[in-house]
Amino acid sequence: MPRNAKSEPQNSEELLKLRDAALQLGISFPTIKQWIYKKKIRSIRTAGGHHRIPEREVDRLLFRTRGKTEKERKQVIRRVSGRNQLVGRIDSVRISGLMAEVAISIGGQQIVSIITAHSAREMQLKPGQTAAALIKATEVMILRVS
C-alpha cells in the first residue's frame, strides 16, 4: 500500500470516488490517478483496494488560490451573507440582451443561474473558471472565485 494511502478515514468525512473527485476538480480520470501516484492528492484505500479521495482534499485543491488554511478560505468566501455556497467550475456563459445564463458544474450536478449581462461581463465569467453559486431560497447568485 502506498505511503499516501491510509486504510481508514480519520473522521466521518465523505470519501469520493475518483471519477467524482476528478469531475469536481475539472480534470480527467487518468490525471487524478497520476496525482495520486505523484502524491499531489491524498487518497484512502478501501478494503477492496480502491482509491477514495477525502472531500477535504478536493476542497484543498479547489480553493488553492484563496487561502492556505480552512479559516483563511472561509474568511475570503464568507464576505457575503449567503451561507449555502457551492463551489464548482463554470460550464457555460450565454449572454443575450440584458441577461446572462451561467451554468456551473458542482459535484456531478449542474446549477444554472440567470444574472444580468452587466454582472457577467464585470466579473469576466468564462467557461473553465472556478465560481461559487450562492443559494438563497429560490435565488442563485454567482460569485467569481479567483
VENRA-V602617 format. One record per pair of residues at least 24 apart in sequence whose ideal C-beta (glycine too) atoms are under 8 Angstrom apart, sorted by the first residue. I is the first residue (numbers start at 1). J is the second residue. D is the distance in Angstrom with one decimal. If there is no record, write none. Layout:
i,j,d
I,J,D
I,J,D
//
This chain:
i,j,d
1,45,6.0
2,36,7.8
2,37,7.7
3,39,7.9
4,36,7.1
4,39,4.8
4,42,5.4
4,43,6.6
5,36,7.9
5,42,7.9
5,43,5.3
5,44,6.2
5,45,4.5
5,51,7.0
6,44,5.2
6,45,7.2
7,44,7.2
7,45,6.0
7,47,7.7
8,44,7.2
9,44,5.8
9,54,6.4
13,54,5.5
13,55,5.5
13,56,6.2
14,54,7.7
14,55,4.6
15,44,6.1
15,52,3.8
15,53,6.8
15,54,6.0
15,55,7.4
16,52,6.4
16,53,4.7
16,54,7.7
16,55,6.2
16,58,6.5
17,50,8.0
17,52,6.7
17,53,7.9
18,51,5.8
18,52,7.8
18,53,6.6
20,107,6.9
20,108,6.0
21,53,4.0
21,57,7.5
21,58,5.3
23,105,7.0
23,107,7.4
23,108,5.5
24,58,5.2
24,62,6.8
24,88,7.1
24,106,7.4
24,107,5.5
24,108,7.7
25,58,6.2
25,61,5.9
25,62,6.4
26,89,4.5
26,105,7.9
26,128,7.1
62,87,5.8
62,130,6.6
63,87,7.2
65,130,7.8
65,145,7.8
65,146,4.7
66,145,6.7
66,146,6.9
77,132,6.4
77,143,7.7
77,145,7.6
80,134,6.4
80,141,7.9
80,143,7.0
82,134,3.7
82,135,6.9
82,136,5.2
82,141,6.5
84,134,7.0
84,135,3.9
84,136,7.1
85,132,4.8
85,133,7.2
85,134,5.4
85,135,7.5
85,143,7.4
86,111,6.8
86,132,6.5
86,133,4.8
86,135,6.8
87,130,6.5
87,131,7.4
87,132,4.8
87,145,6.3
88,130,7.4
88,131,6.7
88,132,7.7
88,133,7.0
89,128,6.5
89,129,7.1
89,130,6.0
89,131,7.4
90,125,6.0
90,126,6.7
90,127,5.3
90,128,6.5
90,129,4.9
90,130,7.7
90,131,5.2
91,127,6.1
92,127,5.7
93,120,5.8
93,125,4.8
93,126,6.4
93,127,6.6
95,120,5.9
95,121,7.3
100,125,7.6
102,131,7.5
102,142,5.1
104,131,5.6
104,133,5.4
104,142,7.4
106,133,6.7
111,140,6.1
112,140,7.9
113,140,4.1
113,141,7.1
113,142,5.3
115,141,7.4
115,142,5.6
//
